Amino acid sequence: MLTNKGSRARAAQGITEVSLHRPSLVVFFGILIVVALVTTSPIAYWLLYALGSVIAASYFWTRHTASRLKLYRQLRTQNLSVNDEVEEQFELINDSHLPVLLVEIEDHSDLPGYQASMVESLGAHQSKRWRCTRRTLRRGLFRLGPTDIRVGDPFGIFSSSQRVDDYNTIVVYPPVSIMPDVTIPNGMMIGTSQSSIRTQEITSDVRSLRDFQTGDPLRRIHWPSTARRGQLLVKEFDVESSTSVWIALDLDGSVQAGEGEASTEEYAVKIVSSIGHQFVRDNRAVGFTAFSRGTRYVVEPQKGLKQLWRILEALALVKASSEVPFDQFLRSAQHGFDRGTSLVAISPSSSQLWIKTLTEFAHKSIHPLAIAIDASSFGNQPSNTHLQAQGANSGIRIVPITKGMNFETLEATGYVRKDFERSYHQPRSTTQK
């Protein structure tokens, strides 16, 4: 996703102010005035006029060239994921009759590893174009710009600076991570699944054919098989094990451990993207919820590849900065979980309260699975391995995750979503026991 504050940003033409770099010359000029008046020496007057002319010319040169400089920056890439290449095109134009011997462009982008600052020179009425590219290093919301432009005179006496206030905002999606498939507890609603339970409702899962019986609706007749067999055959459908799957992520900052990619936060993000990919691949409705930076993120369950991008966009923005314990967040989010819904709860917390909350959900026909990330393997946090016994006693399945787990990455070719959709395929997967 790309949000433009001005995809073609331009420096304002107004000058802020001209700064003096060599105040000693002004002091020397004042001394020359005194010497010339006292001595009435032609040499002193000559030096006074020469220095005054240089100072005046330098001031005019700086002010004039600064007012005629324009900088354009245009973002050329969108829908970026980690390890994609961000590219900006710059154009610097000098509309002045005077050359610019030195112009310094200082970029204030906050994208990690991205640096568009440079030093250039331009002749009169000259323009230069260049591109700046850099691979994205981590997920998040980042700003490209603003930019400061500084110019000076040939003698280095004065300088002037102006700010290009416009900037571009980009969202860098996390990569689509692949881990062994997770078996989700089954719900009891109608839809797409592999089930042995028949239903009179029409779903997207045709299980078998049978002979036509009185009262069967005509829309259930399977006409190709009827034509081959010479007798009326109707379709039988399966019930779905769950209408949808919710993924709930614990972003309580007090239970996290590790740094950068080797942290519980980034592991959790990878797990969410992997499970989201798993169910989008299997044509299941999947949703996502988390609480971060004082904001509740909710992606309502839907099917399709676009839903995976919605989840990835939410994952790009979240940070483990919440002060709300996971059990409290789960209770507050409970009203959004329908009966028969499957719930995947992901947390590094060693507290037994969130497992207890999942047990209560199970009594309300919400079918939970706990993915427990062992924070002790990432840093100075207590282990949560004791939760396995609690889960076994309460009937809650817990999948343990420790540091060092191997995540594969599903690469997307190109920079735009349609390219990803064309290259999208079902990767080989295994079932985690």
Secondary structure, DSSP 8 states (H G I E B T S, - for coil): -EEES-SEEE--SS--EEEES-HHHHHHHHHHHHHHHHH--HHHHHHHHHHHHHHHHHHHHHHHHHHTEEEEEEE---SEETT-EEEEEEEEEE-SSS-EEEEEEEE---STT----EEEEE-TT-EEEEEEEEE--S-EEEEE--EEEEEE-TTSSEEEEEEE---EEEEEE--EEE--B--------SSS---S-EESS--S-EEEEEE--TT--GGGB-HHHHHHHTS-EEEEEE--S-SEEEEEE--BGGG--EETTEEHHHHHHHHHHHHHHHHHHTT-EEEEEEEETTEEEEEEEE-SHHHHHHHHHHHHH--S-B-S-HHHHHHHHGGG--TT-EEEEEE----SHHHHHHHHHHHTT-EEEEEEE-GGGTSSS---TTHHHHHHHHT-EEEEE-TT---EEE---SSSHHHHHHH-------B--
